[in-house]
Amino acid sequence: MKLIEKKCPNCGASLSFNENDKSCACQYCKRTFEIERDTDNLDKFILVYDAMRKPFKMFFLIPAIFIFVVAIIIFAVIFGSFKKTKPDNLSIYEKFHDEFVDKENLLTDASEISNTDMDLIDSFAKAEMSQVAEGVIDGNHSFSIDGDINREKLYVLYTEKHNYVILILKATYKDFFHQEDRKIVYFPVIYENIEKNVVSSLGNAKAEAPQYFLTDDQSTFVYGYASYDEAYENSVARYAEGYKVTER
């Protein structure tokens, strides 16, 4: 086996290695080098400092990893949300800070809501439903809300220094691929500690609903209830004990 003599590219000290070696180390500066044959002259050997390769490798590796991660995220966003991987029950609740509520000025009766405020409450509640329900799709179905979301009824539950304003909304879902397939869904939206000037205190939306399957094969669902009675029992009736209940 032929012994090759070279000088260390780093410190200039003598360096020897066998012609079949893949790497060698300088005994003086302790650096390790990869050994390569010159492609134009196979009898000529080139010493390459191994650390110099790492940034070069990472230069290509980092973008590749980034592209791979982005591709996974895009795939999850497009396809993951269309599968039955969501929780069995929806629970969205943004607690409104009590210190910002005038407990002496709480809404006590549904009749205290003006028509203007009623329109605003409707629009906020419908936006809540749209956020969790619009455009449900899988490989064989594409459901979306057909027409408007309508308020079936509004309830005010009041006790001293506390209230709930509960709207039960109704929407019809239509399958783009199967026009005859339509499902009606009822969705309760709950507001807590609403003042008489309700527009200024509508920041505390609460929505709780189970999965409601739109297809027999249970591949497509939204959050809500199949009937008005179910929505009522799981919202108004659930909180009504000890409260004065009025409706509109």
PEUR-V500708 format. One record per backbone hydrogen bond with DSSP energy under -0.5 kcal/mol. NH is the residue of the N-H (numbers start at 1). CO is the residue of the C=O. E is the energy in kcal/mol with one decimal. If there is no record, write none. Layout:
[[NH & CO & E] [NH & CO & E]]
//
This chain:
[[4 & 17 & -3.6] [6 & 15 & -3.8] [8 & 13 & -3.3] [12 & 8 & -1.7] [15 & 6 & -3.1] [17 & 4 & -2.1] [19 & 2 & -2.2] [21 & 18 & -1.9] [24 & 33 & -2.1] [26 & 31 & -2.5] [30 & 26 & -1.0] [33 & 24 & -3.2] [34 & 48 & -3.6] [35 & 22 & -2.9] [36 & 34 & -0.6] [36 & 46 & -2.7] [38 & 41 & -0.7] [38 & 44 & -2.8] [44 & 41 & -2.2] [46 & 36 & -3.6] [48 & 34 & -2.8] [48 & 46 & -0.5] [50 & 32 & -1.5] [52 & 49 & -1.5] [53 & 49 & -0.5] [53 & 50 & -1.3] [54 & 50 & -0.8] [55 & 51 & -0.8] [56 & 52 & -0.7] [57 & 53 & -2.8] [58 & 54 & -2.9] [59 & 55 & -1.9] [60 & 56 & -0.9] [60 & 57 & -0.7] [61 & 57 & -2.2] [62 & 58 & -2.7] [63 & 59 & -0.6] [64 & 60 & -1.3] [65 & 61 & -2.4] [66 & 62 & -2.6] [67 & 63 & -2.7] [68 & 64 & -2.1] [69 & 65 & -2.6] [70 & 66 & -2.6] [71 & 67 & -2.3] [72 & 68 & -1.9] [73 & 69 & -2.3] [74 & 70 & -2.7] [75 & 71 & -2.3] [76 & 72 & -2.5] [77 & 73 & -2.5] [78 & 74 & -2.6] [79 & 75 & -2.8] [80 & 75 & -0.8] [80 & 76 & -0.9] [81 & 76 & -0.9] [82 & 79 & -1.1] [83 & 80 & -1.1] [85 & 83 & -2.3] [90 & 209 & -4.1] [92 & 207 & -2.8] [93 & 91 & -0.5] [94 & 205 & -1.7] [95 & 93 & -0.7] [100 & 97 & -1.8] [101 & 98 & -1.9] [103 & 101 & -1.2] [105 & 102 & -1.9] [106 & 103 & -0.7] [107 & 194 & -2.9] [112 & 109 & -1.7] [113 & 110 & -1.5] [114 & 112 & -0.5] [118 & 114 & -2.5] [119 & 115 & -2.1] [120 & 116 & -1.7] [121 & 117 & -2.7] [122 & 118 & -2.6] [123 & 119 & -2.1] [124 & 120 & -2.3] [125 & 121 & -2.6] [126 & 122 & -2.7] [127 & 123 & -1.6] [128 & 124 & -1.6] [129 & 125 & -1.9] [130 & 126 & -2.5] [131 & 127 & -1.8] [132 & 128 & -0.9] [132 & 129 & -0.7] [133 & 129 & -0.9] [133 & 130 & -0.5] [134 & 130 & -1.8] [136 & 133 & -0.5] [136 & 143 & -0.8] [138 & 141 & -2.6] [143 & 136 & -2.6] [144 & 174 & -1.7] [146 & 172 & -3.6] [147 & 145 & -0.7] [150 & 148 & -0.5] [150 & 170 & -2.7] [152 & 150 & -0.6] [152 & 168 & -2.9] [153 & 168 & -1.1] [155 & 166 & -2.8] [156 & 246 & -2.8] [157 & 164 & -2.9] [158 & 156 & -0.5] [158 & 244 & -2.6] [159 & 162 & -2.6] [162 & 159 & -2.3] [164 & 157 & -2.3] [165 & 191 & -2.9] [166 & 155 & -2.6] [166 & 164 & -0.5] [167 & 189 & -2.7] [168 & 153 & -2.4] [169 & 167 & -0.6] [169 & 187 & -2.6] [170 & 150 & -3.1] [171 & 185 & -2.3] [173 & 183 & -3.6] [174 & 144 & -2.6] [175 & 178 & -0.6] [175 & 181 & -1.8] [176 & 142 & -3.0] [176 & 174 & -0.6] [181 & 178 & -2.4] [182 & 180 & -0.8] [183 & 173 & -2.0] [185 & 171 & -2.9] [186 & 225 & -2.6] [187 & 169 & -2.3] [189 & 167 & -2.7] [190 & 206 & -3.4] [191 & 165 & -3.0] [192 & 204 & -0.7] [193 & 163 & -2.5] [196 & 105 & -2.4] [198 & 196 & -1.6] [200 & 197 & -1.7] [201 & 198 & -1.7] [202 & 199 & -0.7] [205 & 203 & -0.5] [206 & 190 & -2.0] [207 & 92 & -2.8] [208 & 188 & -0.5] [209 & 90 & -1.7] [211 & 88 & -1.9] [212 & 222 & -3.5] [214 & 220 & -2.8] [215 & 220 & -0.9] [218 & 215 & -1.5] [222 & 212 & -2.3] [224 & 210 & -2.3] [225 & 186 & -2.4] [231 & 227 & -1.8] [232 & 228 & -2.7] [233 & 229 & -2.7] [234 & 230 & -1.8] [235 & 232 & -1.4] [237 & 232 & -2.1] [238 & 232 & -0.5] [239 & 235 & -1.3] [239 & 236 & -0.7] [240 & 236 & -1.3] [243 & 240 & -2.6] [244 & 158 & -3.2] [246 & 156 & -2.3] [246 & 244 & -0.5] [248 & 154 & -2.4]]
//
